[in-house]
């Protein structure tokens, strides 16, 4: 089970530079209220963003950054899974994504691991779609289970039943099947090569009775040509090395120029700040004859003198800024030229390395040629050694034949297992076992909300809905209030299944404006009864405009309000 403990954010949407923190496990029921735009629904975007790098509502990642402060966006959540304590932190401007396990940062570079995939598959064991189906309901941007397409519905249920592993196994198996098929295609080719090598070696042994003088001469000519090539390559290398030694000292000034540029930029910022302050002060004295603070009249002579002085200082700073911009431009030009030089030096080093590789290749080839020449010019051919090579080639042929037979056997086994791992195999059997459980729970929750229909899902998660009079209905044929009852029943069903399977079970449940929409008074009362019966392990958060009506029904009430364009939160319970 995932026990969410707290979530906090700053510079996120309408929140400013001070953290807004909400405890998630302290109160069994919490009401979140506030006017439109106050930030009460921000918790939805915060929880999904920090866990899955995407907000709950249709908001771009750039829009998540507070539009006033424009940087320093931080969202953190703390939770516990199987006795292990986790903290997940995600930031924008600067971008950062960190996972802490028992106060220790999880290595982001270990085994080239996909950090997000590690969070979803190894810690949460939930993806975005499954999380929203068991944790959140009611937002206008939320897509209820019954509005998902068939493949996504199946994916959600597989997550809840903890059988996604079969899909993962099937994906891995497909790769192995393809690998085995590719190996099988290569078998005939590999066998032909092995047989050809045996035949070639046998022919070589048969002809190895005399020294082939033409071959010796050919090898000697190749050796001479290679030596000439080495001379040319060494000459080219010397030229490049000389050029490199002459160019490298020119880069010594690079760091100094960059340091000067940073100093100039810093000075520019300071001057601009000072200039801004001067202009502000000048504007004050120019626009005011009376001090707005003490209401005393400002002396005209003092005011004139002050404006003149400030204007002169501003002019001096303008001249300084103009000169400074010229210096900055000069530094930038120097840096550009040095970077071009650096690239040229890099290319020179690369060319030298390429020449070194060519030299090594030719020298290795010469060693091989010299060995061949010695073998060819010996008084007696090494027939015994060649026979040993032949036996080795024959052994390789036999091994290749066995390997090909094993590949075909393995492919047959993989194919059989793949059939079991398909959607129609093991997973289908597990789902069939649980479908009656789903339907029992769904109808239990529907009846508790005074919605008396027979709602069933088939093995493909298509609905069959019949009234008391056996009239057929579909989800889309119901009113918005009736649809919402079905959505709530499914939400509670998935949470109950998750608890039973201990797969995607969590303490957190968020209902966004559910009580503000299509539910009548009777349904509202029944829904509250369901929420109260969820148990101590569930922490319910309800976002609503009906604070005056619902406040006495919740243990804790949090109010969000806008103060000076920033969202603030108060505990008013």
Helices and strands as residue ranges (DSSP letters): E 2-10, E 20-23, E 29-34, H 42-52, G 62-64, E 73-81, E 84-92, E 96-101, E 104-105, G 110-112, H 115-118, I 119-124, H 128-135, E 136-137, G 145-147, H 150-160, H 164-207, H 213-248, G 249-253, H 254-287, H 300-377, H 383-421, H 426-448, E 454-457, E 463-466, E 472-473, G 475-477, H 480-501, E 508-512, H 521-532, E 539-543, H 547-550, G 551-553, E 556-563, E 566-571
